[in-house]
Amino acid sequence: MPANRQFVIDHLPTSRLTPDVFKASESAIPSPGEGEVLVRTRYISLDAANRAWMWGATYRAAIKAGDVMAGGGMAEVVESRAPGLAAGDLVWGDTGWQDYAVLNGKHVTKLGKAPAGEPITHLMSVYGVAGLTAYFGLLECGQPKAGETVVVSAAAGSVGSIVGQIAKIKGCRTVGIAGGQAKCDLLTRDLGFDAAVDYKAESFSKAMRAAVPKGIDVYFDNVGGSVLEACLFNMNNNGRIACCGAVSQYDSPQAHGPRGVPGLIVTKRLTMRGFIVMDFEEQNAKALAELSGWVASGQLKVREDIIDGFDNLPDALIGLLAGDNVGKRMVKVS
Ligand SMILES: NC(=O)c1ccc[n+]([C@@H]2O[C@H](COP(=O)([O-])OP(=O)(O)OC[C@H]3O[C@@H](n4cnc5c(N)ncnc54)[C@H](OP(=O)(O)O)[C@@H]3O)[C@@H](O)[C@H]2O)c1
């Protein structure tokens, strides 16, 4: 019987994430109890929120020292004692950073097949959390109308790259904010953004203003902090801000709130709406049908960043927080 490779939290980080936070370990492969399944992990999703979970409880329990590092994964059922699930089924669940996991059958999602001709990894990117977050956050919270200006931050990332393309499909002027000229070039050259602004450049505020000559109607905020502040000052009256995440705050003990709250919210009559992708679960089928139609027609390009090898998990997360990724980052483990 093979061993179960795991990454366990050695200690919680108090500042930037470093590799020593994770300890490689092995355990026996567990057995499922009544209502549970034993799964073998194939791909583990790397998400900026993985780091946020180390600060305390959010929409999920906090990660503690001694825990197997938490994370979502695509896995195959090896043994099932749960109704509706059988050996060989492909599922999505909170596998954590390990080869094998026992999960409550009620807490896993059975995955269908990827559309013909598309790789299975699309179930983790455009048809997974990233695609659904982009779709619902933009369309339900942002309510964009054709002709409006939509701005998205972390625009070359997994969620942001899809947000910008959906905004374009909806007839909006689309502006991405990303770190570095290479990512900005990719947004306008490959992903159809009308403009892109480098938030790491000294001239960021000026460039931001120039990129939105008619102001911002919808801002999809993935990062918070000073980028949110720059957008707040450029919002049009009655603008909408979809609050998706705050990646600028996840890897640092010091949170920086933006200036202009609540003053600009009042004077510009802004709506800021936070959401979690699960809030819209009952509409998933409609969203997936629309997303797959756009992929099939070539209007929506899927960018994935797949790293091979279980041992690379810590560096893959540290690199994601540093902006190494373009599109949806995941690690292939088996
Ligand atoms: N609400 C929900 O249901 C939901 C669901 C999924 C994800 N999210 C949120 O969506 C956001 C994107 O997450 P993701 O997992 O898809 O990651 P991602 O966008 O693929 O990668 C994170 C990106 O954040 C950027 N970044 C890092 N530090 C930054 C900083 N200080 N300021 C600005 N940008 C910074 C980096 O790109 P650069 O090179 O451009 O810096 C990096 O590539 C996160 O805030 C996450 O929490 C929310």
Ligand as a Chemical Component Dictionary entry (heavy atoms), coordinates in Angstrom:
data_LIG
# 
_chem_comp.id                   LIG 
_chem_comp.type                 NON-POLYMER 
_chem_comp.pdbx_formal_charge   0 
_chem_comp.three_letter_code    LIG 
# 
loop_
_chem_comp_atom.comp_id 
_chem_comp_atom.atom_id 
_chem_comp_atom.alt_atom_id 
_chem_comp_atom.type_symbol 
_chem_comp_atom.charge 
_chem_comp_atom.model_Cartn_x 
_chem_comp_atom.model_Cartn_y 
_chem_comp_atom.model_Cartn_z 
_chem_comp_atom.pdbx_ordinal 
LIG N1  N1  N 0  -15.636 35.892 -3.062  1  
LIG C1  C1  C 0  -15.419 34.673 -3.505  2  
LIG O1  O1  O 0  -16.285 33.787 -3.493  3  
LIG C2  C2  C 0  -14.064 34.336 -4.075  4  
LIG C3  C3  C 0  -13.819 33.104 -4.703  5  
LIG C4  C4  C 0  -12.551 32.874 -5.256  6  
LIG C5  C5  C 0  -11.553 33.857 -5.146  7  
LIG N2  N2  N 1  -11.835 35.017 -4.499  8  
LIG C6  C6  C 0  -10.843 36.100 -4.414  9  
LIG O2  O2  O 0  -10.439 36.415 -5.729  10 
LIG C7  C7  C 0  -9.156  37.019 -5.676  11 
LIG C8  C8  C 0  -8.265  36.336 -6.692  12 
LIG O3  O3  O 0  -7.892  35.074 -6.145  13 
LIG P1  P1  P 0  -7.248  33.878 -6.936  14 
LIG O4  O4  O 0  -7.111  32.765 -5.979  15 
LIG O5  O5  O -1 -8.050  33.717 -8.180  16 
LIG O6  O6  O 0  -5.783  34.363 -7.262  17 
LIG P2  P2  P 0  -5.155  34.908 -8.590  18 
LIG O7  O7  O 0  -5.885  36.148 -8.974  19 
LIG O8  O8  O 0  -4.996  33.842 -9.606  20 
LIG O9  O9  O 0  -3.707  35.259 -8.050  21 
LIG C9  C9  C 0  -3.521  36.245 -7.108  22 
LIG C10 C10 C 0  -2.972  37.494 -7.799  23 
LIG O10 O10 O 0  -3.055  38.577 -6.916  24 
LIG C11 C11 C 0  -2.125  39.541 -7.300  25 
LIG N3  N3  N 0  -1.564  40.203 -6.111  26 
LIG C12 C12 C 0  -0.772  39.659 -5.164  27 
LIG N4  N4  N 0  -0.463  40.592 -4.225  28 
LIG C13 C13 C 0  -1.061  41.735 -4.626  29 
LIG C14 C14 C 0  -1.103  43.063 -4.085  30 
LIG N5  N5  N 0  -0.464  43.379 -2.944  31 
LIG N6  N6  N 0  -1.826  43.994 -4.735  32 
LIG C15 C15 C 0  -2.471  43.679 -5.877  33 
LIG N7  N7  N 0  -2.467  42.452 -6.446  34 
LIG C16 C16 C 0  -1.763  41.493 -5.820  35 
LIG C17 C17 C 0  -1.027  38.818 -8.100  36 
LIG O11 O11 O 0  -1.021  39.314 -9.419  37 
LIG P3  P3  P 0  -0.163  40.640 -9.828  38 
LIG O12 O12 O 0  1.042   40.129 -10.546 39 
LIG O13 O13 O 0  -1.109  41.384 -10.692 40 
LIG O14 O14 O 0  0.206   41.344 -8.560  41 
LIG C18 C18 C 0  -1.488  37.366 -8.117  42 
LIG O15 O15 O 0  -1.247  36.737 -9.343  43 
LIG C19 C19 C 0  -8.673  36.880 -4.233  44 
LIG O16 O16 O 0  -8.907  38.079 -3.532  45 
LIG C20 C20 C 0  -9.557  35.785 -3.690  46 
LIG O17 O17 O 0  -9.694  35.834 -2.298  47 
LIG C21 C21 C 0  -13.056 35.270 -3.969  48 
# 
loop_
_chem_comp_bond.comp_id 
_chem_comp_bond.atom_id_1 
_chem_comp_bond.atom_id_2 
_chem_comp_bond.value_order 
_chem_comp_bond.pdbx_ordinal 
LIG N1  C1  SING 1  
LIG C1  O1  DOUB 2  
LIG C1  C2  SING 3  
LIG C2  C3  SING 4  
LIG C2  C21 DOUB 5  
LIG C3  C4  DOUB 6  
LIG C4  C5  SING 7  
LIG C5  N2  DOUB 8  
LIG N2  C6  SING 9  
LIG N2  C21 SING 10 
LIG C6  O2  SING 11 
LIG C6  C20 SING 12 
LIG O2  C7  SING 13 
LIG C7  C8  SING 14 
LIG C7  C19 SING 15 
LIG C8  O3  SING 16 
LIG O3  P1  SING 17 
LIG P1  O4  DOUB 18 
LIG P1  O5  SING 19 
LIG P1  O6  SING 20 
LIG O6  P2  SING 21 
LIG P2  O7  DOUB 22 
LIG P2  O8  SING 23 
LIG P2  O9  SING 24 
LIG O9  C9  SING 25 
LIG C9  C10 SING 26 
LIG C10 O10 SING 27 
LIG C10 C18 SING 28 
LIG O10 C11 SING 29 
LIG C11 N3  SING 30 
LIG C11 C17 SING 31 
LIG N3  C12 SING 32 
LIG N3  C16 SING 33 
LIG C12 N4  DOUB 34 
LIG N4  C13 SING 35 
LIG C13 C14 SING 36 
LIG C13 C16 DOUB 37 
LIG C14 N5  SING 38 
LIG C14 N6  DOUB 39 
LIG N6  C15 SING 40 
LIG C15 N7  DOUB 41 
LIG N7  C16 SING 42 
LIG C17 O11 SING 43 
LIG C17 C18 SING 44 
LIG O11 P3  SING 45 
LIG P3  O12 DOUB 46 
LIG P3  O13 SING 47 
LIG P3  O14 SING 48 
LIG C18 O15 SING 49 
LIG C19 O16 SING 50 
LIG C19 C20 SING 51 
LIG C20 O17 SING 52 
# 
